[in-house]
């Protein structure tokens, strides 16, 4: 009895939260809203103000963007997702992981380039080490020993580099098949693509330039490893919400 | 001086108000703050063990509940002209459980998914259904597209469940069960009552998880959450900016972070933690987005002209932002007064709000619930959607069939292993 009591007391006192454990009433109800401090008039408009503010994103090509958004939605439902299902059906899990690792390893090349361009020395060294370990020990990047060795994967793209040097994001843009972007990030994507082709690590670019199937595999892998679904937000205003989330997420990535 | 205080505290903790209640230390759920529990749910290591998604044989199917909507809804609603649901099937004959999602949530919502994993792991076929208040359900399956009147919502749900059964007629089902969380639990109670006369399923067991008792109390609580006094906002910093700012600073301190449940716990331990008021505001905002979706969709389909002018032509390129802004001003109270109550008055010859509240809340089913051993309820002592007296009503009505957990906020403990074990035990019978 006494021990249990002490335990309970300890639990009470060490509870990190600062909401006081309110006394339960005769029904056992703790009245969780009673501890909150409310605006006296209950007429604050902060939710509305914050949300309206979040809707203010430069989107001059909205009509075209919306059409592209629905085009991508259909493409996803009728082409990409069935392809991913087929891919998951015919390949064992270990193969899929190997494929993802391989393309992630390739993606470390633009990361290295952009970390250098943003003068992020530590990140550049980390990525160089990843490339070396994964390519040599991980056999061309099929395994990812670097992550286990405590070298986490970072992503730095040229859009982030441009943002780092103060280039504004420009008009919001929905790209065919690739989805949400903006003028700055689209420029960045073109640039990263060019870097990858220039470096031409294991003649991958040459091979994929000739072979459509490698590029297709890369796209399927990208879709397989992205858990987002169109319609997932389950709202008539999904377009607006995705636009805000994309824009803010990029800002956070640039600040990181 | 210290001793009396100590013993008073002890007495407080040690004597549960009712003999059957579970005490905090027996329960072991670590989050004492109901707002944290509601947002972050259960720490990953304390969750029930469930099968991985790759090991679940599941697929999405769709139903044409209202073929005429394909012509009456604008083009950009093409994705919700049919109602999608998800079925996870066992290899052989098995009991089937329907799960009804909570306010505004779709069949694929996180909590519905985690309940699916739990029941699938225990050998059930599982059908996941969107809430009648969810965007896709209003557009594709709701006859009057004005959700909130529980008896009508139950009929819409029942028609969907029958259509699911017809579409999956080759699925070997031994018996039917039903559950739902939050508003979905209230829906489940009404569906169960409807089934007593319609008899399509003859549910063996029905479990209500954190239902609203007095629907209007729940709505008022949620509306009030966005009225908390939040520190740190001014003319240049909005509430969202404030939260993102905190996350960014945390990001910088930690180097790498993954936005998952574990990170949320660590974040709440850091000096940047969100206050109760900020968390309340966040929870309230989620419900405001729900009410905006409901108000817009219901108005559009019924051509009421409150948000979208009747006859306004909408295609895939049309900006919906002006309507979004207008709908954002409409909270649940506004939806109730402007859309639900007028329709209810016209259809049911109803009177005022108190009368409707009586008909849509659990009160309407009091006699049915009291005498029915197959229905049980699980609730939390610190649930945000409850008001004074609600737990008392549940105690009187359900008696031994009510389980009250001392913590968990609103549905934060559904995936906690103690709750999972209790749920499975109830359905095992």
Boltz contact constraints between the chains, C-beta under 6 A:
constraints:
  - contact:
      token1: [A, 5]
      token2: [B, 10]
      max_distance: 6.0
  - contact:
      token1: [A, 5]
      token2: [B, 14]
      max_distance: 6.0
  - contact:
      token1: [A, 7]
      token2: [B, 25]
      max_distance: 6.0
  - contact:
      token1: [A, 8]
      token2: [B, 13]
      max_distance: 6.0
  - contact:
      token1: [A, 8]
      token2: [B, 25]
      max_distance: 6.0
  - contact:
      token1: [A, 11]
      token2: [B, 25]
      max_distance: 6.0
  - contact:
      token1: [A, 15]
      token2: [B, 32]
      max_distance: 6.0
  - contact:
      token1: [A, 17]
      token2: [B, 32]
      max_distance: 6.0
  - contact:
      token1: [A, 17]
      token2: [B, 33]
      max_distance: 6.0
  - contact:
      token1: [A, 17]
      token2: [B, 36]
      max_distance: 6.0
  - contact:
      token1: [A, 19]
      token2: [B, 33]
      max_distance: 6.0
  - contact:
      token1: [A, 19]
      token2: [B, 276]
      max_distance: 6.0
  - contact:
      token1: [A, 24]
      token2: [B, 381]
      max_distance: 6.0
  - contact:
      token1: [A, 27]
      token2: [B, 391]
      max_distance: 6.0
  - contact:
      token1: [A, 27]
      token2: [B, 392]
      max_distance: 6.0
  - contact:
      token1: [A, 28]
      token2: [B, 17]
      max_distance: 6.0
  - contact:
      token1: [A, 28]
      token2: [B, 21]
      max_distance: 6.0
  - contact:
      token1: [A, 28]
      token2: [B, 381]
      max_distance: 6.0
  - contact:
      token1: [A, 28]
      token2: [B, 391]
      max_distance: 6.0
  - contact:
      token1: [A, 28]
      token2: [B, 404]
      max_distance: 6.0
  - contact:
      token1: [A, 29]
      token2: [B, 391]
      max_distance: 6.0
  - contact:
      token1: [A, 30]
      token2: [B, 381]
      max_distance: 6.0
  - contact:
      token1: [A, 30]
      token2: [B, 382]
      max_distance: 6.0
  - contact:
      token1: [A, 32]
      token2: [B, 34]
      max_distance: 6.0
  - contact:
      token1: [A, 32]
      token2: [B, 382]
      max_distance: 6.0
  - contact:
      token1: [A, 32]
      token2: [B, 384]
      max_distance: 6.0
  - contact:
      token1: [A, 36]
      token2: [B, 228]
      max_distance: 6.0
  - contact:
      token1: [A, 36]
      token2: [B, 276]
      max_distance: 6.0
  - contact:
      token1: [A, 36]
      token2: [B, 277]
      max_distance: 6.0
  - contact:
      token1: [A, 36]
      token2: [B, 280]
      max_distance: 6.0
  - contact:
      token1: [A, 37]
      token2: [B, 229]
      max_distance: 6.0
  - contact:
      token1: [A, 37]
      token2: [B, 277]
      max_distance: 6.0
  - contact:
      token1: [A, 38]
      token2: [B, 227]
      max_distance: 6.0
  - contact:
      token1: [A, 38]
      token2: [B, 228]
      max_distance: 6.0
  - contact:
      token1: [A, 39]
      token2: [B, 227]
      max_distance: 6.0
  - contact:
      token1: [A, 39]
      token2: [B, 229]
      max_distance: 6.0
  - contact:
      token1: [A, 42]
      token2: [B, 227]
      max_distance: 6.0
  - contact:
      token1: [A, 44]
      token2: [B, 227]
      max_distance: 6.0
  - contact:
      token1: [A, 46]
      token2: [B, 239]
      max_distance: 6.0
  - contact:
      token1: [A, 47]
      token2: [B, 226]
      max_distance: 6.0
  - contact:
      token1: [A, 47]
      token2: [B, 285]
      max_distance: 6.0
  - contact:
      token1: [A, 47]
      token2: [B, 288]
      max_distance: 6.0
  - contact:
      token1: [A, 49]
      token2: [B, 238]
      max_distance: 6.0
  - contact:
      token1: [A, 50]
      token2: [B, 238]
      max_distance: 6.0
  - contact:
      token1: [A, 50]
      token2: [B, 239]
      max_distance: 6.0
  - contact:
      token1: [A, 50]
      token2: [B, 240]
      max_distance: 6.0
  - contact:
      token1: [A, 51]
      token2: [B, 328]
      max_distance: 6.0
  - contact:
      token1: [A, 53]
      token2: [B, 238]
      max_distance: 6.0
  - contact:
      token1: [A, 54]
      token2: [B, 240]
      max_distance: 6.0
  - contact:
      token1: [A, 62]
      token2: [B, 319]
      max_distance: 6.0
  - contact:
      token1: [A, 63]
      token2: [B, 317]
      max_distance: 6.0
  - contact:
      token1: [A, 66]
      token2: [B, 316]
      max_distance: 6.0
  - contact:
      token1: [A, 66]
      token2: [B, 317]
      max_distance: 6.0
  - contact:
      token1: [A, 67]
      token2: [B, 316]
      max_distance: 6.0
  - contact:
      token1: [A, 67]
      token2: [B, 317]
      max_distance: 6.0
  - contact:
      token1: [A, 70]
      token2: [B, 316]
      max_distance: 6.0
  - contact:
      token1: [A, 152]
      token2: [B, 256]
      max_distance: 6.0
  - contact:
      token1: [A, 231]
      token2: [B, 79]
      max_distance: 6.0
  - contact:
      token1: [A, 234]
      token2: [B, 106]
      max_distance: 6.0
  - contact:
      token1: [A, 234]
      token2: [B, 135]
      max_distance: 6.0
  - contact:
      token1: [A, 235]
      token2: [B, 135]
      max_distance: 6.0
  - contact:
      token1: [A, 235]
      token2: [B, 293]
      max_distance: 6.0
  - contact:
      token1: [A, 236]
      token2: [B, 135]
      max_distance: 6.0
  - contact:
      token1: [A, 236]
      token2: [B, 296]
      max_distance: 6.0
  - contact:
      token1: [A, 236]
      token2: [B, 297]
      max_distance: 6.0
  - contact:
      token1: [A, 237]
      token2: [B, 324]
      max_distance: 6.0
  - contact:
      token1: [A, 240]
      token2: [B, 324]
      max_distance: 6.0
  - contact:
      token1: [A, 252]
      token2: [B, 248]
      max_distance: 6.0
  - contact:
      token1: [A, 255]
      token2: [B, 248]
      max_distance: 6.0
  - contact:
      token1: [A, 256]
      token2: [B, 251]
      max_distance: 6.0
